[in-house]
Amino acid sequence: MRKTILALLGLAWLSACTDGAAFPGLGRDMTGDGIRTLSVLDGAVRVRGPRGYCVDQSASVASKGFAIMAGCALLSDRAAMMPDRAGLLTVQFGAPGSALVGAGSNDLAEVLRDDAGQALLASGEDGVEIGKVRVDDGVVLVRFEDRAGAPIPGTTPTVWRGFTDIGDRLVTVSVLSYERDPLDSEAGRSLLELTLQALAEVNRPAIGGA
């Protein structure tokens, strides 16, 4: 089970790699549309964030199940809505059959506590400092400090990451904190939970049909 978890997490991290300069919050969405919901993977699943968040269409890669979200007012020429908690959100859907949290949430939590799991969390060779790993109903949450520094320009080294299953796919969600207005531990965790809830709600048909 441990080898399976490491393999699936490794694929998820690899597919989520992108150029940090393209991330939102550092520039406006070139489309100027400020959409709240994005269909990815040929419409198999959808991405939606908490109230006040829109999808950065210019930085997301729908064909790979990868999406980035920030405050609608940062991305849209028209939307003025701001989130209660401002952060930078990323979502990565795995391939069909990649779901692993429901049947092995405690196993996943243990992997994230050991060296191999932490190496997958890191953006560089210096690893991470794990703050807390938490297991809820069908969700695994982890907070860590990236020793390589801020993973994205304009953010802090603190990352909140959550794992859950939607249908038969593993979903990885990250919350990054803006350097100009850092999230505290409670606000970061709350924003991560709200994002996971929004994803579950917008994909309710996919969950029911799995």
SVG drawing of the C-alpha trace seen along z (x, -y; Angstrom):
<svg xmlns="http://www.w3.org/2000/svg" viewBox="-25 -45 44 47">
<polyline fill="none" stroke="black" stroke-width="0.4" points="0.0,0.0 2.8,-2.4 4.5,-1.9 1.2,-2.5 0.6,-5.7 4.1,-7.0 3.7,-6.2 0.3,-7.9 1.5,-11.0 4.6,-11.2 2.5,-11.2 0.2,-13.9 3.2,-16.2 4.8,-15.7 1.6,-16.6 1.1,-19.7 4.5,-21.2 4.2,-24.6 6.0,-27.8 5.6,-30.0 5.5,-33.1 2.2,-32.1 0.4,-31.8 -2.4,-34.2 -2.2,-37.0 0.9,-38.2 -1.0,-39.3 -4.6,-39.3 -6.2,-36.5 -5.7,-37.3 -9.2,-36.2 -10.7,-38.8 -13.7,-36.5 -13.4,-35.6 -15.2,-32.3 -16.2,-30.5 -16.3,-26.9 -14.0,-25.1 -14.6,-21.7 -11.4,-19.7 -10.3,-16.4 -12.8,-16.6 -15.6,-17.4 -15.1,-14.4 -14.8,-16.6 -15.1,-20.2 -13.1,-22.7 -14.8,-25.4 -13.4,-27.3 -15.0,-28.9 -17.1,-32.1 -15.0,-34.9 -12.6,-32.7 -12.3,-32.4 -10.3,-30.2 -7.2,-31.7 -7.9,-30.3 -4.6,-31.5 -2.6,-29.5 -4.8,-26.4 -4.3,-23.3 -7.8,-21.7 -6.5,-18.9 -4.3,-17.8 -6.8,-18.3 -4.9,-21.2 -6.4,-24.5 -5.4,-27.6 -7.7,-30.0 -7.4,-33.3 -9.7,-36.1 -12.1,-37.1 -11.3,-40.7 -7.6,-39.9 -8.5,-38.0 -11.5,-39.7 -12.1,-43.0 -15.7,-42.8 -15.9,-40.8 -15.4,-42.8 -16.1,-39.9 -13.3,-39.2 -12.9,-36.1 -13.1,-36.2 -9.6,-34.6 -7.2,-35.6 -4.9,-32.9 -3.7,-31.2 -5.3,-27.8 -4.2,-24.9 -6.1,-21.8 -4.8,-18.6 -7.1,-15.8 -5.5,-12.4 -6.2,-9.7 -9.2,-7.3 -8.4,-4.7 -6.0,-6.9 -8.3,-7.3 -6.6,-6.1 -7.8,-8.3 -11.1,-6.6 -9.6,-3.2 -6.2,-4.3 -6.4,-7.7 -4.3,-6.6 -1.7,-5.0 -1.5,-8.2 -1.0,-10.2 1.8,-7.9 3.5,-8.2 3.4,-12.0 5.2,-11.8 8.2,-9.8 11.2,-11.0 9.9,-9.6 6.5,-11.3 8.1,-14.6 10.4,-14.5 7.4,-14.5 6.0,-17.6 9.2,-19.6 9.8,-21.9 13.6,-21.5 16.2,-19.2 16.1,-20.8 12.9,-19.0 10.1,-20.3 9.3,-20.8 6.0,-19.1 3.7,-21.1 0.7,-18.8 -0.9,-15.9 -4.6,-15.5 -7.1,-12.8 -10.8,-13.6 -13.6,-11.7 -12.3,-11.0 -9.7,-13.8 -6.0,-14.0 -4.7,-17.5 -1.1,-18.5 0.7,-21.8 4.4,-22.3 7.1,-24.8 9.1,-24.4 12.8,-24.7 13.6,-25.8 11.6,-29.0 8.4,-30.3 7.2,-27.8 5.7,-30.6 7.0,-34.2 5.0,-36.4 3.9,-33.7 5.4,-32.4 7.0,-29.0 4.0,-27.8 1.7,-25.4 -1.5,-23.7 -2.2,-20.6 -5.3,-18.4 -6.0,-15.0 -9.4,-13.5 -11.1,-11.2 -13.7,-12.4 -15.3,-9.5 -12.3,-7.2 -9.8,-10.0 -7.3,-11.3 -7.5,-15.1 -4.7,-17.2 -5.5,-20.7 -2.9,-23.3 -3.4,-26.6 -0.5,-29.1 -0.3,-32.3 0.5,-35.7 3.6,-37.3 1.8,-40.7 -1.0,-39.3 0.0,-36.0 -2.6,-33.5 -2.3,-32.3 -2.5,-28.6 -6.2,-28.6 -7.1,-30.7 -5.0,-28.5 -6.6,-25.3 -10.1,-26.7 -9.5,-27.9 -8.2,-24.4 -11.3,-22.8 -13.6,-25.2 -11.9,-24.4 -12.3,-20.7 -15.9,-21.2 -16.5,-23.3 -14.9,-20.6 -17.0,-17.9 -20.2,-19.9 -19.6,-20.8 -18.7,-17.2 -21.6,-15.6 -22.9,-13.8 -19.4,-12.4 -19.3,-11.2 -22.7,-9.6 -21.9,-7.9 -18.6,-6.4"/>
</svg>
